[in-house]
Amino acid sequence: MSWTWDPTLYAGSAPHYAVGRVPYPPGIASALVSALPLDGRQRLLDVGCGPGSLTLLLAPHVAEAIGVDADGDMLAEAARLGASLPNVRWVRLRAEELPGGLPPVDVVTFAQSFHWTDRPRVAAVVRGMLRPGGAVVHVGATTHEGIDPDGDLPFPRPPREAVARLVQRYLGPVRRAGQGVLPSGTSGGEDDVFRAAGFSGPSRIEVPGRVVERSVEEVASSIYSLSSSAPHLFGDRLAEFDADLRALLTEASADGRFSEQMRSITLSLWR
C-alpha cells in the first residue's frame, strides 16, 4: 500500500463523526464487562479514539479511561461530549508514538482504527503496555452505513449508491485519504498481526445489529465522517457538493427520515 498517513486524514470530520456515525450499542459495554471482566478498577487505553465513541461508552466501567488520537479536533469533540466524566483524559498522540509516557493499562481498544496504523509496531508496543492479565479488544464494526436488511424497513434506506456516484463526480473514481489515495482500501489480516506480536486468541463476541432511524442531517454527516469524503477534500466546491447531497437525500425521502439495518459488531479479544 503506497499511502502514507498525514494529519489531514479526517480534517473537518470531527463535528460530523458523532452525528453521522451510529453510536456503539450498550451491548458492547455489557459484553466486555462480563468477558474481561471490568469491575471499575481497570485502566483503559482507547487507541485512535476519534470523538470518544467507544471511550465514553466504557469509561463508567473502569477507574480511568485514556483516549489517544492524532487529530486535535477529534479530541476537542471528545472532551466536549465527555465533559461530565471525571475519569477520562484525552491525549494527542499517534499510535506509533506509544507508549508516549502513558502508564501501564489493563485494556487496550481499537475501534475502527487499527487499520490506519503501522500495525506490527503498534501491536508490539501495546502488548508491552499491558499489565499481567490484560487484553486487547479489536472492534470490527461499520457505523457510518447499514447493510441489506433482513426484512422491510419503516422508512426508505439512504441512497448510498447514488451518494457514492455523487462523491466520485466531485472527487474522482479513486478513493481519497488525506493527501493521498487508497485505490485498494485499507489492509486486513489483523489476526495474523496480533499473533505475530505474541498475542494469543482471539475469543470473539458478536453483538447483534439493529435497525436505526436516521435523518437527512445524520446521513449527510455520515458522508463527511469518512476519510474518503472528509470536508477538506472538496475544497472550494464543498458548498456546491453539500447542496447536491442534500437535494439527493431529500428526493429519496419526502419526510427526511431513513432506516438502516446495521451489521453486527465483532469483538475480538487478544491476551
N, C-alpha and C positions, 0 to 999 in steps of 0.2 A: 504494500500500500504506500503510495508516494506522498500521501497527505501528511502535513506536519501541523501540530497544534499551534494555534495563535490566539491571542486574547480576544479577538472579535468573534469567536465561535458562536456565542449566544448574545452578541451585542444588541441591546434593545429588547431582549426577550423577557427579562425578569418580571416586569409587571404583567405580562401575558401568561407566564408559566402557571402561576397559582390560579388564574382564571380559566385558562384553556385546557389544562391537564385535569383529568378526573381524579379526585382525591383517592389515595390508597384506602381500601376498606378497613374498618376496625378489625376485621378478621385477621389481618396481618399481625396486629399487635397481640391479639389473644393467642394466636398460633405460636408466636415467638416467646411470649411469656411462659407458655407451657413447655415448649421444646428446649429452650436454652438452659435452664429456666431463668426468668428475670424476677427478682424479688425486691427491687428498689435499692439494692446495694452496689450495682454494677456501674461501670463507666462505659459509655457507648461512643464510638467514633463513626460518623457517617461521612464517607468519602465521596466528594462530588455531590454535596447535599443540595445544590440549587437553592430554591427558596425555602428549604426545610421541610419538604413534603413528607418525608419519612422520619426525619429527626424529631419533628414536633409530635408525630403520632406515637413514637416510642419513649419520648422524654418522661412522661409521667410514670414510667415503669422502671426507671434507672435513677441512680444517685446523681449522675452527671451525664449530659449529652453534649458532644462536641461535633459541630458541623464544619467541615472544611470544603472550600470551593475556591477556584481560581478567579471567579467573576465577582467583583466587588458589588455590582448591582444586585446580583442574586442574594448575596449575604445581607445587603441592606433590606431587601424584601423579606428575607427570613427573620431578621431582627424585628421588623415591624409586625410580622404575623405571630412571632413568638414572644412578644413583649411581656406577656403575663406569666411566662415560665421562668422562674429564677435559676433553674439548674441547667440552663442551656447557654453555651457560648459559641461564638462563630469566629472562625479563623480563616483569613485569606491565604490560601496555600494551594499550590499544585500538588496532586497526589505524588508526583515524582520527588517532591521536596520533603516528604515524610521521612522520619518522624517529626522533623521541624520543631524539636523542643517539647513536643507533647508528651504527656505521661503515658505509662502502660494502660492498656484498656482490656476490657473483658469481651466486648463485642465490636466487630467492625462490619459495617454495612456498605454495600454498593448497590444503589438503586438506579438502574438505567445510567450508570456512569462508568463502569469498569472498562467498557469498550473504548473509551476516549483516552485511556492511559497507556503508558508503557507497561503492559500487563505483567510480564515476568518480573520486572524490577519492583513494581508496586506490590504484587503478591508476596514477594520475599520480604519486603520491608514491613508490611503489616503483620506478617507471621511473627516477626521479631518483636512487634509491639504488644502482642497478646500475652496476657497473664496466663499461668497454667490453668487449663480447663476452658480457655476462651474459644471463641468461634468467629468465623467469618460468614456472613449471610449475603449471598448474591441474589438479588431480587430480579427475576425475569418478568418484565411487565411491559405492556403497551398502554399508556394512559392518555394519549392525545386523540385516539380514534378507536372505534369499535371494530367488530368482526361481523361476518354474516350471521344474522340472528337465527335462533332455533325455531322461532315462530313469528307471528305477527307482532309488530311494534305499535305502541299507542300513537306515535307521530312519525312523520317521514324520517328516513335516515338522511344525514347530511350528504350532499352530493360530492363525495370525496374524489371520484374520478374526474369530474368536471373542475373541481378546485385544483387538482394536480395539473390538469392541462393549462389552467389559467396561470399557475406558478411557472410552468415551463415557457409559456408565452412571454413572460417578463424576464425570467432568469436563464432560459435556455434548457436544453434537454439533459445536461449532465448535472448530477446532484452537487449542490454547493455546500461548503462547510468552512466558515471563516473566510480567509483569503484564498483558500484552495478549493479543490473539488474531491468528491468521493464517488467515482463512477461505479464502483462495485460495493459501496456501502461499507459499514464497519466490520471488523473481524469477528468471527465466532470462536468456537473451541475453548470456551472458558474452563471447562473441566480439565482439559489437558494442562492448562496453565497453572491451575491451583495444585494439581497433583505434582507437577514438576517443581513447585515451590515447597513441597514437603507436606502439604495438607492431605488428610485422609477424608474419605467420604465420596460423594455427598449423601446426606439424608435429605430427602425432598418433601416439601409440603405444598399441596395445591390449595390455593384459596379461590373458591368459585368466582366466576364473573357475575356481573349483574347488569340489568337494563337501567340506563340512566336517561334522564331528560336533559336536553341541552338547549341553550338559547343561541340566537344569532351571534351575540357578543362572545359567548363561550366557544363556539365553533371557530369564529374568526381568530380569537386568541390562540386556539389550538394550532392554527397555522403559523402564527408568529412565534410560538413557543419552540418551533423546530429549528435546528441549526441550518437546515436546508432552505428555510424561508424566513430566517430572522429579519427583523425590520431593516437593519442596515444594508442588507443585500439589494434592496430596491432603490436605494439612493434617492434621487430627486423625483422618482416615479412612485414613491410609497403611497402618496395620497391618491394617485390615479389607480394603483392596484387595489387599494383598500375600497375605493368606490365600486370597482368591478366585482370584488369579492363579495361585498355586502349585497349588491344587486343580484348576484348569482344565488346567494343564500336566501334572500327574500323571495325570489322566484320559486325556490324549491319548497318553501313552507309559508303558506299565506299568513299564518299567525305567528311565525317566527319561532316555532317550537319543533325540536327534533328529538328523536330517540336513538340510542345506540346500545348495542349489546357489547359490553366489554369482555375481553377474553380473560380467562383465569390467570392468576398470578402464581408463578412458581418460586418458592423459597428454597434455595439450595444452601444447606448448612455444611460448612467445612471446619474440621478441627485439626 
